[in-house]
Amino acid sequence: MAVRRLPGSCLQVGQNGSFVKEYTLADLEAMTPFPGYAGFRNSEANVTGPVAVTGAKVTDIVQDA
């Protein structure tokens, strides 16, 4: 997928190598908030979290893809 970053965009969604949709931070902040927990494991297998987070649902972001 070719990168075509527009001013103000912070997330691009693609499907099968094709550009589908672009979101600004304001677009993402306007979505229904979804609370949950997140954590990660680094390359040395150290786990950080879980910590409480709030964000947009992935299903809401990719619904047009």
Sequence and secondary structure as in RCSB ss.txt:
>XXXX:A:sequence
MAVRRLPGSCLQVGQNGSFVKEYTLADLEAMTPFPGYAGFRNSEANVTGPVAVTGAKVTDIVQDA
>XXXX:A:secstr
      TTEEEEEEETTEEEEEEEHHHHHHS  EEEEEEEE TT  EEEEEEEEE  HHHHSTT 
